[in-house]
Amino acid sequence: MATIAGGPWQREHITKRHRVRAADFDDAWHDPFRKDVGQSVDPTHGPYYESLGMARGKILKMVWRFRSHSNEVWPITAYFLKGRRHNRRRAR
């Protein structure tokens, strides 16, 4: 099983910007129903992946890289998905 890596800068960035703790990423990563939903390639940094998992009862979208030499998952960012909003205008 992969280990979740990440330096203090990553943890601080994800926590401050998206209110996602390292423990949330870990919970969502190890969610038995986690779903890998995408893969893209950055021309400079190489491939990265997107997955969905549950943490604190909410869906967490994780963007990450895999370091095969150390069997580590490196979080790039993560954020909780918001529920759908219905923009209904009132009829007058």
C-alpha positions as CSV (number, residue, x, y, z in Angstrom):
1,M,0.0,0.0,0.0
2,A,1.3,3.5,-0.8
3,T,2.4,5.9,1.8
4,I,1.0,9.4,1.8
5,A,3.9,11.9,1.6
6,G,4.0,15.6,1.7
7,G,6.0,18.3,3.2
8,P,4.9,20.9,5.7
9,W,4.3,23.4,2.8
10,Q,1.8,21.1,1.1
11,R,-0.1,20.3,4.3
12,E,-0.2,24.0,5.2
13,H,-1.3,25.0,1.7
14,I,-4.1,22.5,1.5
15,T,-5.3,23.2,5.0
16,K,-5.4,27.0,4.7
17,R,-6.7,27.1,1.2
18,H,-9.3,24.3,1.2
19,R,-9.7,23.5,4.9
20,V,-8.6,19.9,4.3
21,R,-6.4,18.3,6.9
22,A,-3.8,15.7,6.2
23,A,-6.0,13.3,8.1
24,D,-8.9,14.0,5.7
25,F,-6.6,13.2,2.7
26,D,-5.5,10.0,4.4
27,D,-9.1,9.0,5.2
28,A,-10.3,9.6,1.7
29,W,-7.3,7.9,0.2
30,H,-7.9,4.7,2.2
31,D,-11.7,4.8,1.6
32,P,-12.6,1.4,0.3
33,F,-14.9,3.0,-2.2
34,R,-12.4,5.6,-3.5
35,K,-12.7,6.1,-7.2
36,D,-9.9,7.2,-9.5
37,V,-11.5,9.6,-12.0
38,G,-8.8,11.1,-14.1
39,Q,-5.2,11.3,-15.3
40,S,-3.5,14.2,-17.0
41,V,0.1,15.1,-17.9
42,D,1.8,18.4,-17.0
43,P,4.5,19.1,-19.6
44,T,7.0,20.1,-16.8
45,H,6.1,17.8,-13.9
46,G,4.7,14.7,-15.6
47,P,1.5,12.8,-14.8
48,Y,-0.9,13.5,-12.1
49,Y,-4.1,11.8,-11.0
50,E,-7.6,12.7,-9.6
51,S,-9.5,10.6,-7.2
52,L,-12.7,10.9,-5.1
53,G,-13.0,9.5,-1.6
54,M,-15.0,10.2,1.6
55,A,-13.7,12.1,4.6
56,R,-15.8,13.5,7.4
57,G,-18.9,12.3,5.6
58,K,-18.2,14.4,2.5
59,I,-16.7,13.7,-0.9
60,L,-13.1,14.8,-1.1
61,K,-11.5,15.4,-4.5
62,M,-7.8,14.6,-4.4
63,V,-5.2,15.6,-7.0
64,W,-1.9,13.8,-6.6
65,R,1.2,12.3,-8.1
66,F,2.7,8.9,-7.5
67,R,6.4,8.4,-6.7
68,S,7.1,4.9,-7.8
69,H,10.6,4.9,-6.6
70,S,9.4,5.3,-3.0
71,N,5.9,4.0,-3.3
72,E,4.5,7.3,-2.1
73,V,1.4,9.3,-3.0
74,W,2.2,13.0,-3.1
75,P,-0.8,15.3,-2.6
76,I,-0.9,18.3,-4.9
77,T,-4.2,19.6,-3.6
78,A,-7.5,18.4,-2.2
79,Y,-10.9,20.0,-1.7
80,F,-14.4,19.0,-0.6
81,L,-17.0,19.0,-3.4
82,K,-19.9,21.2,-2.7
83,G,-23.5,20.0,-3.2
84,R,-25.3,21.1,-6.3
85,R,-27.0,24.4,-6.0
86,H,-30.3,25.0,-7.6
87,N,-30.7,28.5,-9.1
88,R,-34.4,28.8,-9.3
89,R,-35.8,32.1,-9.9
90,R,-39.1,32.9,-8.3
91,A,-42.0,33.4,-10.6
92,R,-43.8,36.7,-9.9
